[in-house]
Amino acid sequence: MKQTAYLLLLVALACIAHPAVAISGETPECNNRTYIELPCPEVYAAHFIQAVERDSLLVMGCRIDSAVLRPMRVEYAFSLEGGAPLVQVYAILKLPLALEELPGCEVSAVTAVMTLDGTIIEVQAHIDTD
């Protein structure tokens, strides 16, 4: 019984590490390669701050000023269906935003999803509880 459990665990870990290999047994070919040279992450952090200053950032109905944001991480998200990648900027709020409608909860950070030209298309709030 233990041997079967270890074998199942090994197979599950292999599926997590390489899902395409787990399905077909072979690594998929990348026929549709698009080589894009992306600027350093600090450029997108600056684009994020500029977009917040230009358009304002609304989180849970409250305006967030760029002065209370500190970008911490930049991620590039590529779609398997093609197209230009998106940029995600994770920023913490220097002063967490208390939520009146949710007692004991506060917004501690946001993730802004942007296009490569710096247009914010989605904002995700990260909410902490007491």
BELPEUR-V920109 format. One record per pair of residues at least 4 apart in sequence whose ideal C-beta (glycine too) atoms are under 6 Angstrom apart, sorted by sequence separation. I is the first residue (numbers start at 0). J is the second residue. D is the distance in whole Angstrom. If there is no record, write none. Layout:
BEGIN
i: [I I]
j: [J J]
d: [D D]
END
This chain:
BEGIN
i: [38 50 78 113 114 51 58 20 98 113 14 55 56 77 13 19 76 97 111 112 75 76 96 112 95 96 76 111 95 52 74 109 110 51 73 109 48 72 91 108 70 71 106 107 90 70 71 106 107 69 89 68 69 104 105 47 87 88 69 104 67 87 103 44 67 103 67 85 86 44 43 83 40 47 43 58 58 47 59 58 50 50 46]
j: [42 54 82 117 118 56 63 26 104 119 21 62 63 84 21 27 84 105 119 120 84 85 105 121 105 106 87 122 107 65 87 122 123 65 88 124 65 89 108 125 88 89 124 125 109 90 91 126 127 90 110 90 91 126 127 70 110 111 93 128 92 112 128 70 93 129 94 112 113 73 73 115 73 88 86 106 109 111 124 124 117 119 117]
d: [4 6 5 6 5 5 5 6 5 5 4 5 4 5 6 5 6 5 5 6 5 5 6 4 4 4 6 5 5 5 4 6 4 4 6 6 5 4 5 4 5 5 5 6 6 5 6 6 5 6 5 4 5 5 6 6 6 5 6 5 6 5 6 4 5 4 5 6 5 6 5 6 4 4 5 6 6 6 6 5 5 5 3]
END
